[in-house]
Amino acid sequence: MFRVTADDAVGIVADRMHRAVAAILRDGVPILLVRGQMSDLVTEDRAQEFLQRFPAVEFVDVGGAGHMVAGDRNDVFADAVVAFLDRHPA
């Protein structure tokens, strides 16, 4: 029987996400990572590791927000998304 630990599952999900991001960037699609500085899911270290792996990803770190940035700081979130879309017209 094959058993998957929690650490194995996290690694599998991370690997899939990294492959998906690489494929999206390879196709020329811009990506914006918006992180709430108080997020317990996307820590500063995890965000920096992600950005080191994918330097083409744009990044906004939002103070006063947890993981749900749009709910905690909708003003900053909306401004960041609008600015990102302005820089990358369809």
C-alpha positions as MATLAB code, in Angstrom:
seq = 'MFRVTADDAVGIVADRMHRAVAAILRDGVPILLVRGQMSDLVTEDRAQEFLQRFPAVEFVDVGGAGHMVAGDRNDVFADAVVAFLDRHPA';
ca = [
       0.000    0.000    0.000;
       1.246    3.488   -0.878;
       0.881    6.118    1.837;
       1.278    9.831    1.316;
       2.311   11.989    4.248;
       1.207   15.597    4.678;
       4.702   16.725    3.648;
       4.491   14.566    0.513;
       1.137   16.120   -0.369;
       2.489   19.653    0.067;
       5.441   18.803   -2.155;
       3.191   17.319   -4.837;
       0.931   20.375   -4.853;
       3.905   22.760   -4.913;
       5.480   20.874   -7.813;
       2.244   21.016   -9.809;
       1.848   24.723   -9.081;
       5.436   25.465  -10.113;
       4.991   23.563  -13.378;
       1.762   25.446  -14.090;
       3.342   28.834  -13.363;
       6.338   28.011  -15.571;
       4.012   27.032  -18.434;
       1.936   30.194  -18.052;
       5.022   32.411  -18.051;
       6.494   30.505  -20.999;
       3.341   31.392  -22.937;
       3.921   35.065  -22.130;
       1.021   35.509  -19.730;
       1.868   37.993  -16.960;
       1.269   36.987  -13.344;
       0.663   39.171  -10.294;
       1.203   37.748   -6.812;
      -0.669   39.749   -4.176;
       0.273   38.791   -0.614;
      -1.151   40.011    2.672;
       1.719   40.703    5.048;
      -0.195   39.027    7.881;
      -0.909   35.859    5.857;
      -0.100   32.644    7.666;
      -0.374   30.680    4.400;
       1.832   32.743    2.097;
       4.663   33.711    4.410;
       7.295   36.261    3.455;
       9.832   33.453    3.023;
       7.501   31.464    0.751;
       6.744   34.531   -1.345;
      10.455   35.293   -1.723;
      11.226   31.688   -2.695;
       8.459   31.839   -5.301;
       9.745   35.146   -6.688;
      13.310   33.843   -6.852;
      12.094   30.862   -8.843;
       9.874   33.026  -11.079;
      11.445   36.510  -11.297;
       9.025   37.597  -14.055;
       6.117   37.473  -11.590;
       5.067   40.901  -10.354;
       4.566   41.208   -6.600;
       2.571   43.384   -4.234;
       2.941   42.924   -0.467;
      -0.066   44.447    1.296;
       0.253   45.700    4.861;
      -2.710   45.309    7.172;
      -4.010   42.278    5.281;
      -4.098   38.570    5.990;
      -4.496   35.802    3.434;
      -7.751   37.264    2.059;
      -6.259   40.531    0.807;
      -9.325   41.556   -1.193;
     -11.461   41.343    1.931;
      -8.970   42.933    4.304;
      -7.656   45.744    2.086;
      -9.887   45.896   -0.972;
      -8.685   49.417   -1.805;
      -5.038   48.361   -2.102;
      -5.942   45.085   -3.809;
      -8.101   46.800   -6.433;
      -5.478   49.489   -7.088;
      -2.775   46.830   -7.545;
      -4.897   44.773   -9.940;
      -5.954   47.807  -11.998;
      -2.338   49.009  -12.248;
      -1.232   45.497  -13.277;
      -3.920   45.321  -15.970;
      -2.976   48.799  -17.212;
       0.631   47.603  -17.639;
      -0.520   44.498  -19.516;
      -3.347   45.395  -21.901;
      -4.933   42.477  -23.722;
];
